[in-house]
Amino acid sequence: MHGVPVILLLVLAATLVAAVAERLRVPPPSLLVTVGVAVALLPGVPAIQVDPQIISLIVLPPLLYASGEDLSWPELRRTWKPVAVLSVGLVLASAGAVAVATTLITDIPLSLGFLLGAVLASTDPVAVTALGRRLALPPRMQVLVQAESLFNDATSLILFRIAVAVAVAGGTLSAGQTVLEFLRLAGGGVLAGLLTTAVASLVRWRTDDSVVETVIIVMAPYAAYTTAEAVGASGVTAVVVTGVLLGILAPRLSTPTTRLHAAAVQSTTVFLLESVIFALIGLTLPGIVRRLSAADQPWLLAGLVVTVVLLVVRIAWVFPLAAWRRGRQRGRGAKARLPGSWRVPVVLSWAGARGVVPLAAALSIPLTDSAGLPLPYRDLLQAIAATVIVISLIVQGFTLAPLVRLTGLAVPAEHERAELAEVRLRLADTAIDYVDSRLDAESVPPVVADRVRRSLSTRADLVRESTAADGLDAEYRALRRAVVAVQRAELRRLHDSGQAGEQTRRRVERQLDLEDARYTDEL
């Protein structure tokens, strides 16, 4: 039980830091890593040892699933070609470049250098998603960054497993065997993801219990991961496939009540896991560095060089890819959609943050080789990986939002408000037309149709007025929430006086919560 208080304290501390980051309007992952490093450097703080199995099995699946579920399917279809190029080609190029650079500046052999390259070759969907929430990037660019980070993780972790077999376990694989192994791991992961999606969809389709369905949603990523790993396939690939597919199918599978339950549970889970894991990244580095310092092994220069190499390789891929995309768009006469010759590749190049997935891979490097001897350079490999991750999250994390603003790529808040108003008006008009058709068909009483029409027309008129007089809609929402607050106070009085029972209080309070949430809108 000794570790339980430590875990609870870490959860509490990480949550407080994340809340402070929200208040300060800085990226929570960057502040969590910074605080973690600072705390680990304090005298008397014990070295933190993180079990890679905990990260791989408990932390990664729900975070990867949430990132996949958030992807826009229409935008993903439009960007699948650059996503494929970055998710496979850039990963292989990055792994090779890191292997060469590592062998040139350290005594690490090429096989272990390639292992380090496989660890660091991919961007991290957890970090990218967490950093990107405040960026207000154009939808297509946001999907490109997020999808690349999801799918290149699957590529890099498959590459990592192959590298372990070759460099650590003493195995040898030809080029053909490597390709077959890659296809086996990736294909098995895809099949496991499809199977999990089919089973989860069938069960969700058959049940009307929102609690049961929420449990299925929460357990789906774990089921996908363990199913794939049980047959020797890629668990990360299975989770990504399950998240993307169930995200597409969700509107057809879930009721509004279930979506409210599931969103609350998932958002809480993601917040806690992200807070703890980014704090652990910062806490882990100083302990590794102390061990290396005692062994007189240099690590800082290697970490800085690898960081620069990863950035240079990414730039060398992203800029030509952006130029090719611009050329294709010009050929189709789509000049108006081009935001600029340099702004998009600059942001894409700087958005390649490393985080949870590379850390899990680095911590998973085996302790011994095939002969049972301690694996040489293991601490150095982990220190270089942790250094790159920390630099990435701190430097790129704190500077990415200013860079987006500097390039002018951020979507203005006015544009989002206008789009929201347009959608609301279209929905209101559609609803009014439907009510009129029911009235014409005499399928509803006129008094009922008139009541619904007046409610819809009032809301539509307010939306139209708010576009001309900024602030009216906000005042409307504020008044509706004030009314709910008055009703909530009266409900509490009725319950305390015995005029409303507990079950009645719960049902009415839920209705008031839903109405309050309806009018809590920042746009």
C-alpha positions as CSV (number, residue, x, y, z in Angstrom):
1,M,0.0,0.0,0.0
2,H,3.1,2.3,0.2
3,G,2.6,3.4,-3.4
4,V,-1.1,4.3,-3.2
5,P,-0.6,7.6,-1.2
6,V,2.2,8.6,-3.6
7,I,-0.1,7.9,-6.6
8,L,-3.0,9.9,-5.0
9,L,-0.6,12.8,-4.2
10,L,0.7,12.8,-7.8
11,V,-2.8,12.8,-9.2
12,L,-3.8,15.7,-6.9
13,A,-0.7,17.7,-7.7
14,A,-0.9,17.1,-11.4
15,T,-4.5,18.1,-11.5
16,L,-3.8,21.4,-9.6
17,V,-1.0,22.2,-12.0
18,A,-3.2,21.5,-15.0
19,A,-5.9,23.8,-13.5
20,V,-3.3,26.6,-13.0
21,A,-2.2,26.1,-16.6
22,E,-5.8,26.6,-17.8
23,R,-6.0,29.8,-15.7
24,L,-2.7,31.1,-17.0
25,R,-3.7,30.2,-20.6
26,V,-0.5,28.2,-21.2
27,P,-0.4,24.6,-22.5
28,P,-1.0,22.2,-19.6
29,P,1.5,19.6,-20.9
30,S,4.3,22.1,-21.1
31,L,3.7,23.4,-17.6
32,L,3.2,19.9,-16.1
33,V,6.6,18.8,-17.6
34,T,8.3,21.9,-16.4
35,V,7.0,21.5,-12.8
36,G,7.8,17.8,-12.9
37,V,11.5,18.5,-13.7
38,A,11.6,21.2,-11.1
39,V,10.2,19.0,-8.4
40,A,12.4,16.1,-9.3
41,L,15.5,18.3,-8.9
42,L,14.6,19.3,-5.3
43,P,16.8,17.7,-2.6
44,G,15.3,14.7,-1.0
45,V,12.9,13.9,-3.8
46,P,13.2,10.1,-4.6
47,A,13.9,9.0,-8.2
48,I,10.7,8.1,-10.0
49,Q,10.5,4.7,-11.7
50,V,7.6,4.3,-14.1
51,D,6.5,0.8,-15.2
52,P,6.2,0.8,-19.0
53,Q,3.4,-1.7,-18.7
54,I,1.3,0.8,-16.8
55,I,1.8,3.4,-19.5
56,S,1.2,1.0,-22.4
57,L,-1.8,-0.9,-20.9
58,I,-3.6,1.6,-18.7
59,V,-2.7,5.1,-19.9
60,L,-2.2,4.9,-23.7
61,P,-5.5,3.1,-24.8
62,P,-8.0,5.7,-23.6
63,L,-5.9,8.7,-24.7
64,L,-5.3,7.3,-28.2
65,Y,-8.9,6.3,-28.4
66,A,-10.1,9.8,-27.5
67,S,-7.8,11.4,-30.1
68,G,-9.0,9.0,-32.8
69,E,-12.7,9.6,-31.9
70,D,-12.2,13.4,-32.3
71,L,-11.0,13.1,-35.9
72,S,-13.3,14.6,-38.6
73,W,-14.0,11.8,-41.1
74,P,-14.7,14.2,-44.1
75,E,-11.5,16.1,-43.4
76,L,-9.5,12.9,-42.9
77,R,-10.6,11.7,-46.3
78,R,-9.4,14.9,-47.9
79,T,-6.0,14.7,-46.2
80,W,-5.2,11.0,-46.3
81,K,-2.4,11.3,-48.8
82,P,-0.2,13.8,-46.9
83,V,-1.1,11.9,-43.7
84,A,0.2,8.6,-45.2
85,V,3.4,10.3,-46.5
86,L,4.1,11.8,-43.1
87,S,3.0,8.7,-41.1
88,V,5.2,6.3,-43.0
89,G,7.9,8.1,-45.0
90,L,8.8,10.7,-42.4
91,V,8.9,8.1,-39.6
92,L,11.4,5.9,-41.5
93,A,13.5,8.9,-42.5
94,S,13.5,10.3,-38.9
95,A,14.5,6.9,-37.5
96,G,17.4,6.5,-39.9
97,A,18.6,10.1,-39.4
98,V,18.6,9.7,-35.6
99,A,20.5,6.4,-35.9
100,V,23.2,7.9,-38.0
101,A,23.5,11.1,-35.8
102,T,23.6,9.0,-32.6
103,T,26.4,6.8,-33.8
104,L,28.4,9.8,-34.9
105,I,28.4,11.7,-31.6
106,T,28.3,8.8,-29.1
107,D,29.7,5.2,-28.8
108,I,26.2,3.7,-29.3
109,P,26.3,1.1,-32.1
110,L,24.1,1.6,-35.2
111,S,21.6,-1.1,-34.2
112,L,20.8,0.6,-30.9
113,G,20.9,4.0,-32.6
114,F,18.2,2.8,-34.9
115,L,16.3,1.6,-31.8
116,L,16.4,5.1,-30.4
117,G,15.3,6.4,-33.8
118,A,12.3,4.2,-33.7
119,V,11.4,5.5,-30.2
120,L,11.6,9.1,-31.3
121,A,10.5,9.0,-34.9
122,S,6.8,9.8,-34.3
123,T,5.0,12.8,-33.0
124,D,2.7,12.1,-30.1
125,P,-1.2,12.3,-30.5
126,V,-1.7,12.9,-26.7
127,A,0.8,15.8,-26.7
128,V,-0.4,17.2,-30.1
129,T,-4.0,17.0,-29.2
130,A,-3.5,18.6,-25.7
131,L,-1.3,21.4,-27.2
132,G,-3.6,21.9,-30.2
133,R,-6.8,22.5,-28.2
134,R,-6.2,26.3,-28.0
135,L,-4.7,26.9,-31.4
136,A,-7.9,27.4,-33.4
137,L,-6.2,26.0,-36.6
138,P,-8.2,25.6,-39.8
139,P,-10.2,22.3,-39.6
140,R,-8.2,20.6,-42.4
141,M,-4.8,21.5,-40.9
142,Q,-6.0,20.5,-37.4
143,V,-7.0,17.1,-38.8
144,L,-3.7,16.7,-40.7
145,V,-1.7,17.3,-37.5
146,Q,-3.8,15.1,-35.3
147,A,-4.2,12.2,-37.9
148,E,-0.5,12.2,-38.6
149,S,0.3,11.9,-34.9
150,L,-2.1,9.0,-34.5
151,F,-1.0,7.0,-37.5
152,N,2.7,7.6,-37.2
153,D,2.6,6.3,-33.7
154,A,1.4,3.0,-35.0
155,T,4.2,3.0,-37.6
156,S,7.0,3.9,-35.1
157,L,5.9,1.4,-32.5
158,I,5.8,-1.4,-35.1
159,L,9.3,-0.2,-36.2
160,F,10.3,-0.2,-32.5
161,R,9.3,-3.8,-32.0
162,I,11.2,-4.9,-35.1
163,A,14.3,-2.9,-33.9
164,V,14.1,-4.7,-30.5
165,A,14.1,-8.0,-32.3
166,V,17.1,-7.1,-34.3
167,A,19.2,-5.0,-32.0
168,V,18.3,-6.3,-28.5
169,A,17.0,-9.8,-28.8
170,G,19.9,-10.8,-31.1
171,G,17.7,-11.6,-34.0
172,T,18.4,-10.8,-37.7
173,L,15.8,-9.9,-40.3
174,S,16.3,-9.4,-43.9
175,A,14.5,-6.5,-45.8
176,G,11.8,-8.9,-46.9
177,Q,11.3,-10.3,-43.4
178,T,11.2,-6.8,-42.0
179,V,8.4,-5.8,-44.5
180,L,6.5,-9.0,-43.7
181,E,6.8,-8.4,-40.0
182,F,5.6,-4.8,-40.4
183,L,2.6,-6.0,-42.4
184,R,1.8,-8.7,-39.8
185,L,1.9,-6.3,-36.9
186,A,0.0,-3.6,-38.7
187,G,-2.5,-5.9,-40.4
188,G,-3.2,-7.8,-37.1
189,G,-3.8,-4.5,-35.4
190,V,-6.2,-3.4,-38.1
191,L,-8.1,-6.7,-37.8
192,A,-8.2,-6.5,-34.0
193,G,-9.6,-2.9,-34.3
194,L,-12.2,-4.0,-36.8
195,L,-13.3,-6.9,-34.6
196,T,-13.5,-4.7,-31.5
197,T,-15.5,-2.1,-33.4
198,A,-18.0,-4.7,-34.7
199,V,-18.5,-6.2,-31.2
200,A,-18.8,-2.9,-29.4
201,S,-21.2,-1.5,-32.1
202,L,-23.4,-4.6,-31.9
203,V,-23.7,-4.4,-28.1
204,R,-24.3,-0.7,-28.1
205,W,-26.9,-1.1,-30.8
206,R,-28.7,-3.7,-28.7
207,T,-28.8,-1.9,-25.4
208,D,-30.8,1.1,-24.2
209,D,-29.1,1.4,-20.8
210,S,-26.9,4.5,-20.9
211,V,-24.7,3.3,-18.0
212,V,-24.0,0.0,-19.7
213,E,-23.2,1.7,-23.0
214,T,-20.9,4.2,-21.3
215,V,-19.0,1.2,-19.7
216,I,-18.7,-0.3,-23.2
217,I,-17.3,3.0,-24.6
218,V,-14.8,3.2,-21.8
219,M,-13.7,-0.4,-22.1
220,A,-13.5,-0.5,-26.0
221,P,-9.9,0.9,-26.2
222,Y,-8.7,-1.6,-23.6
223,A,-10.4,-4.5,-25.4
224,A,-8.8,-3.4,-28.7
225,Y,-5.4,-3.1,-27.2
226,T,-5.4,-6.4,-25.3
227,T,-6.9,-8.3,-28.2
228,A,-4.2,-7.2,-30.6
229,E,-1.4,-7.8,-28.1
230,A,-2.7,-11.2,-27.3
231,V,-2.2,-12.4,-30.9
232,G,1.2,-10.6,-31.3
233,A,-0.2,-7.6,-33.3
234,S,0.1,-3.9,-32.7
235,G,-2.2,-2.8,-29.9
236,V,-1.7,0.9,-30.7
237,T,-2.9,0.3,-34.3
238,A,-6.0,-1.5,-33.0
239,V,-6.9,1.3,-30.6
240,V,-6.5,3.9,-33.3
241,V,-8.7,2.0,-35.7
242,T,-11.3,1.4,-33.0
243,G,-11.3,5.1,-32.0
244,V,-11.7,6.4,-35.5
245,L,-14.4,4.0,-36.5
246,L,-16.5,4.2,-33.4
247,G,-16.2,8.0,-33.6
248,I,-17.7,7.9,-37.1
249,L,-20.5,5.5,-36.0
250,A,-21.3,7.2,-32.6
251,P,-24.2,9.3,-33.8
252,R,-26.0,6.2,-35.0
253,L,-25.2,4.1,-32.0
254,S,-25.8,6.4,-29.0
255,T,-28.7,8.3,-27.6
256,P,-28.3,11.9,-26.4
257,T,-28.3,10.8,-22.8
258,T,-25.6,8.2,-23.4
259,R,-23.5,10.8,-25.2
260,L,-23.8,13.1,-22.2
261,H,-22.7,10.3,-19.8
262,A,-19.9,9.1,-22.0
263,A,-18.5,12.6,-22.7
264,A,-18.4,13.4,-19.0
265,V,-16.6,10.1,-18.1
266,Q,-14.2,10.4,-21.0
267,S,-13.3,14.0,-20.5
268,T,-12.6,13.3,-16.8
269,T,-10.5,10.3,-17.6
270,V,-8.5,12.0,-20.3
271,F,-7.9,15.0,-18.0
272,L,-6.6,12.9,-15.2
273,L,-4.4,10.6,-17.3
274,E,-2.9,13.5,-19.3
275,S,-2.2,15.5,-16.1
276,V,-0.4,12.6,-14.4
277,I,1.5,11.3,-17.4
278,F,3.0,14.7,-18.4
279,A,4.0,15.3,-14.8
280,L,5.7,11.8,-14.8
281,I,7.6,12.7,-17.9
282,G,9.2,15.6,-16.1
283,L,9.8,13.6,-12.9
284,T,11.5,10.8,-14.8
285,L,14.3,12.7,-16.5
286,P,16.4,13.8,-13.5
287,G,16.6,10.3,-12.1
288,I,18.0,9.0,-15.4
289,V,20.4,11.9,-15.6
290,R,21.8,11.2,-12.1
291,R,22.5,7.6,-13.0
292,L,24.3,8.7,-16.2
293,S,26.3,11.4,-14.3
294,A,27.5,8.7,-11.9
295,A,28.6,6.6,-14.8
296,D,30.3,9.6,-16.5
297,Q,28.2,9.2,-19.7
298,P,27.5,12.3,-21.7
299,W,23.8,12.8,-22.6
300,L,22.9,16.5,-22.9
301,L,24.8,17.1,-26.2
302,A,23.4,13.9,-27.7
303,G,19.9,15.0,-26.7
304,L,20.2,18.4,-28.2
305,V,21.7,17.1,-31.5
306,V,18.9,14.5,-31.8
307,T,16.3,17.2,-31.2
308,V,17.8,19.3,-33.9
309,V,18.1,16.4,-36.3
310,L,14.4,15.5,-35.8
311,L,13.4,19.1,-36.5
312,V,15.6,19.4,-39.6
313,V,14.3,16.1,-41.1
314,R,10.7,17.1,-40.4
315,I,11.3,20.5,-42.2
316,A,12.9,18.6,-45.1
317,W,9.8,16.5,-45.5
318,V,7.0,19.0,-44.7
319,F,8.1,21.9,-47.0
320,P,8.4,19.8,-50.2
321,L,5.1,18.1,-49.3
322,A,3.4,21.5,-48.9
323,A,4.9,22.7,-52.2
324,W,3.5,19.6,-53.9
325,R,0.1,20.1,-52.4
326,R,0.1,23.8,-53.5
327,G,1.0,22.8,-57.0
328,R,-1.9,20.4,-57.2
329,Q,-4.3,23.0,-55.9
330,R,-3.1,25.5,-58.4
331,G,-3.7,23.0,-61.1
332,R,-7.3,22.6,-60.0
333,G,-7.8,26.4,-59.8
334,A,-8.0,26.5,-56.0
335,K,-5.8,29.5,-55.4
336,A,-8.2,31.1,-53.1
337,R,-7.8,28.3,-50.6
338,L,-4.1,28.6,-50.3
339,P,-3.2,30.4,-47.1
340,G,0.4,31.2,-48.1
341,S,3.6,29.6,-49.3
342,W,5.4,29.3,-45.9
343,R,2.9,29.6,-43.1
344,V,1.4,26.1,-43.2
345,P,4.7,24.2,-43.4
346,V,6.2,26.4,-40.7
347,V,3.5,25.5,-38.3
348,L,3.4,21.9,-39.3
349,S,7.1,21.6,-38.9
350,W,6.9,23.1,-35.4
351,A,3.9,21.0,-34.4
352,G,5.8,17.7,-34.1
353,A,5.8,17.4,-30.4
354,R,7.0,14.2,-28.7
355,G,5.3,12.9,-25.5
356,V,3.7,9.9,-24.0
357,V,4.1,7.3,-26.7
358,P,7.8,7.8,-27.1
359,L,8.3,7.8,-23.4
360,A,6.4,4.4,-23.1
361,A,8.6,3.0,-25.8
362,A,11.8,4.3,-24.2
363,L,10.9,2.8,-20.9
364,S,10.1,-0.5,-22.6
365,I,13.7,-1.0,-23.8
366,P,14.6,-4.4,-22.4
367,L,17.1,-4.6,-19.5
368,T,19.1,-7.5,-20.9
369,D,20.2,-8.7,-24.3
370,S,19.7,-12.2,-25.8
371,A,22.6,-13.6,-23.7
372,G,21.1,-12.4,-20.4
373,L,23.7,-9.7,-20.0
374,P,22.7,-6.1,-19.1
375,L,21.9,-4.2,-22.2
376,P,24.6,-1.6,-22.9
377,Y,23.7,2.1,-23.2
378,R,20.2,1.5,-22.0
379,D,20.3,4.4,-19.5
380,L,21.9,6.6,-22.2
381,L,19.2,5.8,-24.7
382,Q,16.5,6.6,-22.2
383,A,18.2,9.8,-21.1
384,I,18.5,11.0,-24.7
385,A,14.8,10.1,-25.4
386,A,13.6,11.8,-22.2
387,T,15.7,14.9,-23.0
388,V,14.2,15.2,-26.5
389,I,10.7,14.7,-25.1
390,V,11.1,17.3,-22.4
391,I,12.7,19.9,-24.8
392,S,9.9,19.2,-27.3
393,L,7.1,19.7,-24.8
394,I,8.6,22.8,-23.2
395,V,10.1,24.7,-26.1
396,Q,7.6,23.8,-28.8
397,G,4.7,23.6,-26.4
398,F,5.2,27.2,-25.1
399,T,6.0,28.7,-28.5
400,L,3.5,26.9,-30.8
401,A,0.5,29.1,-30.0
402,P,2.5,32.4,-30.5
403,L,3.8,31.0,-33.8
404,V,0.3,30.2,-35.0
405,R,-0.8,33.7,-34.1
406,L,2.3,35.2,-35.9
407,T,1.6,33.3,-39.1
408,G,-2.1,34.4,-39.0
409,L,-3.4,30.8,-39.4
410,A,-5.6,30.9,-36.3
411,V,-9.2,30.9,-37.2
412,P,-10.7,34.3,-35.9
413,A,-13.3,34.0,-33.2
414,E,-15.6,36.1,-35.4
415,H,-15.5,33.4,-38.1
416,E,-16.5,30.7,-35.6
417,R,-19.3,32.8,-34.3
418,A,-20.6,33.5,-37.8
419,E,-20.4,29.8,-38.7
420,L,-22.2,28.9,-35.5
421,A,-25.0,31.5,-36.1
422,E,-25.4,30.2,-39.7
423,V,-25.8,26.6,-38.6
424,R,-28.3,27.5,-35.9
425,L,-30.4,29.5,-38.3
426,R,-30.4,26.7,-40.8
427,L,-31.5,24.2,-38.1
428,A,-34.2,26.6,-36.9
429,D,-35.6,27.1,-40.4
430,T,-35.6,23.3,-41.0
431,A,-37.4,22.7,-37.8
432,I,-40.0,25.4,-38.5
433,D,-40.6,23.9,-42.0
434,Y,-41.1,20.5,-40.5
435,V,-43.6,21.8,-37.9
436,D,-45.5,23.6,-40.7
437,S,-45.7,20.4,-42.7
438,R,-47.0,18.5,-39.7
439,L,-49.6,21.2,-39.2
440,D,-50.6,21.2,-42.9
441,A,-51.1,17.4,-42.7
442,E,-53.2,17.9,-39.6
443,S,-51.1,15.4,-37.7
444,V,-50.6,17.7,-34.7
445,P,-53.0,20.1,-32.9
446,P,-52.6,23.8,-34.0
447,V,-51.9,25.0,-30.5
448,V,-49.0,22.5,-30.1
449,A,-47.5,23.5,-33.5
450,D,-47.9,27.2,-32.7
451,R,-46.1,26.8,-29.4
452,V,-43.2,25.0,-30.9
453,R,-43.0,27.5,-33.9
454,R,-42.9,30.5,-31.5
455,S,-40.1,28.9,-29.5
456,L,-38.1,28.2,-32.6
457,S,-38.8,31.6,-34.1
458,T,-37.8,33.4,-30.9
459,R,-34.4,31.6,-30.9
460,A,-33.8,32.3,-34.6
461,D,-34.6,36.0,-34.2
462,L,-32.2,36.2,-31.4
463,V,-29.5,34.6,-33.4
464,R,-30.1,37.0,-36.3
465,E,-30.0,40.0,-33.9
466,S,-26.9,38.8,-32.2
467,T,-25.0,38.8,-35.5
468,A,-25.8,42.5,-35.9
469,A,-25.5,43.5,-32.3
470,D,-22.8,41.6,-30.6
471,G,-23.6,40.6,-27.1
472,L,-27.4,40.0,-27.3
473,D,-27.0,36.3,-27.5
474,A,-24.7,36.3,-24.5
475,E,-27.2,38.3,-22.5
476,Y,-29.9,35.9,-23.5
477,R,-27.9,32.9,-22.3
478,A,-26.9,34.7,-19.1
479,L,-30.6,35.4,-18.3
480,R,-31.6,31.8,-19.1
481,R,-28.9,30.6,-16.7
482,A,-30.0,33.0,-14.1
483,V,-33.5,31.6,-14.4
484,V,-32.2,28.1,-14.0
485,A,-30.3,29.2,-10.9
486,V,-33.5,30.6,-9.4
487,Q,-35.3,27.3,-10.2
488,R,-32.5,25.4,-8.6
489,A,-32.7,27.4,-5.4
490,E,-36.5,26.8,-5.3
491,L,-36.0,23.1,-5.9
492,R,-33.5,23.0,-3.0
493,R,-36.0,24.8,-0.7
494,L,-38.8,22.3,-1.7
495,H,-36.5,19.4,-1.0
496,D,-35.3,20.7,2.3
497,S,-38.9,21.4,3.5
498,G,-40.0,17.9,2.5
499,Q,-42.3,19.0,-0.4
500,A,-40.1,17.2,-3.0
501,G,-38.8,13.7,-2.5
502,E,-35.2,12.6,-3.3
503,Q,-36.1,10.9,-6.6
504,T,-38.1,13.9,-7.7
505,R,-35.2,16.2,-6.8
506,R,-32.7,14.1,-8.7
507,R,-34.8,14.0,-11.9
508,V,-35.6,17.7,-11.8
509,E,-32.0,18.6,-11.0
510,R,-30.8,16.7,-14.0
511,Q,-33.2,18.5,-16.2
512,L,-32.0,21.8,-14.8
513,D,-28.3,20.7,-15.3
514,L,-29.0,19.9,-19.0
515,E,-30.7,23.3,-19.5
516,D,-27.8,25.1,-17.8
517,A,-25.3,23.2,-19.9
518,R,-27.3,24.1,-23.0
519,Y,-26.9,27.8,-22.4
520,T,-23.2,27.5,-21.3
521,D,-21.6,28.4,-24.6
522,E,-18.5,30.4,-25.2
523,L,-19.2,31.1,-28.8
